[in-house]
């Protein structure tokens, strides 16, 4: 009986540690090597690129964090001149989702003026992280 209790406690500790790590990393804006020199144009995005940078958001219909991300990215795009926010329905654009390796929604890509992917966030990013990522793009 004591062994079963120890196994349950160990499983709870491991699951809690994993959950805390996952929550901490979710939404952080970071660089991924596979995006290097990948360029996206207006035709692929379904909208015009920003003069200085573009925030591309992959969303799905029933994604609650996608609504909050839409609000944050829209506010940042309004604050920073030359920055555009483009939202893409991941379910409708599976070709682009697969090509870019989007695994969950929301996923945010930060593009520079030429459409090059310079940063990526999986999960709901914080406003400060988005603004900092734009610093590299502009």
Buried (B, 14 or more C-beta within 10 A) or exposed (E): EEEEEEEEEEEEEEEEEEEEEEEEEBBEBEEBEEBEEBEBEEEBBEBEBBEBBBBBBBBBEEBEBBEEBBEBBBEBBEEBEEBBBBBBBBEEBEEBBEEBEBEEBBBBBBBBBEBBBBBBBBBBBEEEBBBBBBEEBB
